[in-house]
């Protein structure tokens, strides 16, 4: 009992040291606070900027259009017949409470189109309907686009780096822990897995490609559910050859174990992917997609960003796997997966956290570049990059260049400063 208490106190002390080191870096601390504010805006974008009111009474009926709209977007409900395809500004209300910014990013104000600036004379009924950051060529409110663009930027960073993190942890753990000699498999298992891999990819993803595409168009939650189902199908098919291997282990040649050089294979794969310019690879992949989708862009960014995480984790695990507590766990007969998940990974995530922080900034910048070029993202999707691209042909419309450009600059800088703060806080030479 006393030993466990000492371990907890030691862990708390280490956490306190890291927190103290991070708090010494004032730019990183203020960047973290500003990031929390940006995340808050991104999460509550539908409640801040929306053409639908929060609360409305129409002919004695009570509605909550903003909440209902979120449910419709997520595929949880539908609009009643009397409110489908209506112009919310033209309805006759008994009582109404509008959003803070009464415009959605796709709302077109025909009376204030063709780039009306924030200081220009605007054709609005009152200050309540003023476009405080101006409009674009279609009369869309720039402030609403900025707010909802925050949601897109945060979602791109989190989703893409989540994909990269999963792949990086998987391949980095295999390469770092097993090396070139520790992963032993029977010849039959290797052959069966190689044969089963194309079938697993085909039935899990190719056959269900239309289902995944349709789910992606409905909502991110439906796509997530179908994607998890596809992963389950993939895992189920790949489990079959490993189950069959048990019946053939006693065959002398087929059951003989050989070392799989997983470290060399993963390292060469990382080198190949990193030798190709990431933006060129993204443009090549996105170009063959028939139906552009933001979700596809996020997944592709994640698929091209995992190499850095895997490389850093591999280096850490090569060091950690030879430490005494890992050897003790192996001597006690613990399964390899338990040693990796409970002993080696938790003590090797320092470089991974730093890489993820910088990776989110890179993912946001990459998505903004693709949106600026008009590639991969649906035309109706409003992002910071798509707003910035409008300024290419209209140099006088300074507001559609400065505001999105400044938002991209601030967000990327914030994540870079947080990454610098984590680098210093997790540096063992500074823990005194």
N, C-alpha and C positions, 0 to 999 in steps of 0.2 A: 504493500500500500504506500509506503514511504517512497519507494522508487518511482511509482507512477506519479505521485505528487511532484517529485523533483523533475520528472520529465515534462509535466504540464507547465511548471514554473519556468523551466528552461525555454520551452517553446514560446511562452508569453513574453519572456525577456527578449528573445530574438525578434519577435514581432514588434515589440516596443522599440528596439534598436532600429529596425527598418523604417518604422513610422517616424522616428526622430530624425533619421538621416534624410528622409523624404521631405519632412517639414522644414528642414534647413534650406531647401531649394525653393525660394519664394516664387520664382516664375512657374515652377512645376505645380506648386500648391494653388496659385491663382488660376493656372490653366485647368486644373482638375475642377475647381469651383465653376469656372466658366463652362466646362464641358458638361457638368451636371445641369446647368441652366439650359444649354443647347439641347440636351437629351429631353428635358422637361418640355421644351417647345416642340420638339419632334413628336413626342408621345401625345401631346394635347393639341396637335395642329388642327384637327377637325373641330375642336371646341373653340379655337381662337379665330380661325378664318374659315367661314362657311357661308354659302348663299342661303342656306336653310336656317330658320330660327331655332333657338333653343326650345321655346315653348310657344304654342299657338292654339288659339281657340277660333274655330271656323264653324259657323252655324251651330253653335252649342256643343260641338265636338272638340275634345282636347287632344292635342298631338304633341309629340316630342320629336320633331323632324330630324334633328342632328343625331340623336341616339338611334332612331329608326334607320337613318341613312348608313350608319356604321354597321348595323345588323344586316342590311341589304348588301353592303360591300363584302362582308364576310360570308355571305350565303346562308345566313341564319333565318332570314325573314324576307318578306316582299312588301312592296308598297301597296296600300289600298287603292282601289280603282280610281277614286276621286283625286288622288294625289300623285298618280303616275304621269310622268312627262308634263309637269306643270312649271310655269315660271313663278317662282316663289314671291317675287316682288310685285306681281300683278294680282295676287289673291286678295280677297277682302277678309280682313281679320277682325274678330271681336276683340281679341287681345293678342299681343305678340311681343316676344323678347328676342331681339336679333343678336347674332354673334358679334364679338368685338370688331372683327373685320368682316363686313357683310358680303364677302365675295369668296367664291371657290377659285382655285387656280385656273380652272377652265371656263369660268364665267366670262362671257363676252359682253362688254358694254358698248353697244353700237354708237352711242353718243360721244364716247371718248376714245375712239380708236385712232390708229395712225400716230402712235407715239405722243401721248399727252404727258408732259413732264409734271413733276410734283409741284412746281411753282407756276405752272401755266394756268390759264383760266379753264376750269373744268365745268362741263355741262351736267351738274348734279342738282338734285332737289334740295339738299341741305348738306351741312358739314358731316352729317352721319354717313353719307354715301361718298365722301371724298376719297380719291385715290392718293393716299399720302406719299407713296413712292412712285406715282405715275402709272402709265399703262404701256402696253406694247402695241404692235401693229394691229392686233385683233381686238384691242380694248380689254385685254386681260389685266387684272390688277397685279402689279409687281410685288406689292407687300404680301399678298396672299401666296404668290408663287414662291417668294422667299421663305415663308413659314412652312409651306408644304414641301419645299425643296430640302428643308432641314430633315424632315422625316425620311425622305429618300436617301439623303447622304448618310444618316445614322444607320438606316437599314442596310445600305450597301456595305458599310464598314463592318457591321456586326455579322451579317449573314455570310458575306464572302470570307471573312477571317474565321468564322466558325467552321466552314467547309475546309479551309486551309489548315486550321488547327487539328481537325480530326485526321486528315490525311498525313499531316506532319508528325503527329504523335504516333500514328500507326507505323509509318515507314521508318521514322527516326528510332522508335523503340526496337523494331526488328533489327535494324542495322547496328545500333549501338550495343544492344544487350547480347545478341547472338553472334555478331561478328561474322567471320567466314567459316567457323568450325563448330560452333555450339548448336546450331540448328540442324538436327539430324532427322531425316525422313527416309522411309523405304522407297525403293525404286518404283514400286507399284503406286505408292501414294503420289509421287511426283508426276508420273504419267497420267494417272486418273485426274489429278487436279488440272493439269494442262488441258486435257480433253474436256473437262467439265466447265472450264472458264468461259469459252465462247457460248456454250449453251446457257450458262447462268446470265451472261450479259444480254443474250438475245431474249430470253423469256422474262427477265426482270425489267429490262429497260426498252429494248427495241419493240417488243410486242405491245408494251404498255405506253409507248411514246405518245399516241394520240390522247390517251387518258390523262397522262401527266400534263400535256399541253393544254387540254381543256380545263383541268383543275387549276393550272397556273393562271388562266384567264379569269377564273372566278374569284379566287382569293388565295393568299399565301398559306392560310391554315389548311385548306383543302389540298393544296399541292403538297404540303408537308406530310399530311396523312397518307396520300398515295405514294409519296417518295419513300416513306418508312415501310410501307407495304412492299415496294419494289426491293428495298434492301433486305426485307425478310425473305422474299422469294430467292434473291441472290444467295443469301446465307444458307437457305435450305437446300438449294441445288449443290452448293459447294460442300455441304456436310455429307452428301451421299458418298462421294469417293473415300472420304475419311472413315465412314462407317464400313464400307466394303473392305477397307484395308485390314480390318480385324480378322477377316476370314481367310486371308492369304498370307498372313505374317509367317506362317510356318514353312512356306515354300522357300527353299534355300536361296535362289537368286532373286526372286521378286520381293522376298521379305527382308533382304539384306539392307542395312541402313547405310546411307551415304550423307556426307556433309554438304549442306546447301550453302554456297557462298553468297548469302543474302546481303552482306555488307558491300561486296563488290557490285552486285546487281543494283542495289539502291543508290550507291554512290555514282555509278555510271549514268543511271536515269536522271539523277539530280544534275549532273554535269551537262547532259544533253539538253534538258529543259532550260538551264540557266545560260546555255550558249546561244539560245534563240532570243532575240529581243522580245520582251513580254508584250509590248504594245503591238508589234507585228504579228505575234502569235494570236493575240486577242482578235485583231482585225481579220485574220484568216479564218478563225473559227466562227466569228459572228457573221461573216460574209456568206457562209453556207446555210445559215438558219433562215428558213422561209418566213416565219412569223416572229418579228422582234418582240422581245419581252425583257422587262427589267430583271425578273427572276433568273432568266437564262444568263444575263450579263453577270449577275452576282455569283452564280454558280461557276461560270467560266473564270471569273477573276479568282475565286477560291481555288480552282483547279490549277491555276498557274502561279499561285503564291505560297504553296505549301513547302517548297524546296528549302527556303531559308529556315523555317521552323524545324524541318527534319534534319538539316545539317547541324544546327546548333544542338539539338537534342541528342543526336548521334555522338557528338563530341563529349557531351556531359556524361552520357551513359557508358562510354568507353572508360571514363575515369571512375564512375561510381560502381560499376559492376565488380571491380576488384577490391572493394572495401570490405572490412571485416563483417559488418552486419549482413551484407549480401551473401557472403560465403557461409555465414552461420545459418541463414535461412535456407540455403541450398543443402547444407549438411543435415538440417532437420527434415528434409524431404518435402518442403513446400512446393506446390505446383509452380511452374515457370510463370504462368499468367498472374498468379498472386504476388510473386516476387516483383514482377514488373509494375503492377498496378499499385501495390501497397508499400513498396520499399524503394524502388529505383526512381520511378517517375516523380513522386512528390519531392524528391531531393534533387531533381534535375530541371525544374521548371523555371529557374531564374532567367536564363537566356531566352526561354520561350515567351515569357511575359513581356520582355523588352521587344522581342521580334513582333509579337502581336500588336503592340502599341504602334510601332512604326508601320506595320502592315496595314492597319486600319487607315492611317493617313494616306498611304500609297493607293489603297483601294478606292478611297473617295476621290483622289486626284485622277485615277484611271477612269472611273465612271464619268467624271466631269469632262474628261478629254473625249470619250466616246460620245457623250451627249452633245458636246460642242461640234463634233464632226457629223452628228446626226446618224450615227451607226449603232445598231443593236437595241436602241431604246425606242419604244413606240412614239410616233409623232405627237400623240395627245398627252404623253407623259411630261409634266413640267418638272424640270430639274434645274439646278444652278447652271449646269453646263449648257442646257438647251436655251435658257434665258440669255446667257452670255453670248451664244452664237447669233442672236438677233442683232447684236451691235456690229456685226461685221459689215453689213451693208448700210447701216444707218449710224454714221459716226456722230451725228448731232444728238442722238438719243443716249446721252451719257449715263442716264440712270439705269439702263438695262445692261450696262457694262460694269459700272462701279460697284453697285450693290451685290450682285452675284459673285463678281470677282473678289470683292473684299470678304464675303462669307467663305469662299473656298480657301482664301489665304489664311484667314483666322482659324478655321477648323483644322487645316493641315498643320499649321504652326502649333496649335494646342496639343495635338497628339505627339508631335515631335518633342515638345518641351516635357510632356509627361514621360515619354520614353527616356529622355535624358535624366529626368528625376529618378526613374526606376533604375537606370544604369548605376547612378551614384549610390542610391539607397541599398541596392543589393550587392554592391561591391564589398567582398569580405575584408579588403584592406582598410575600409573606412569604418568597420564595426568595432568601435572602441568604447 
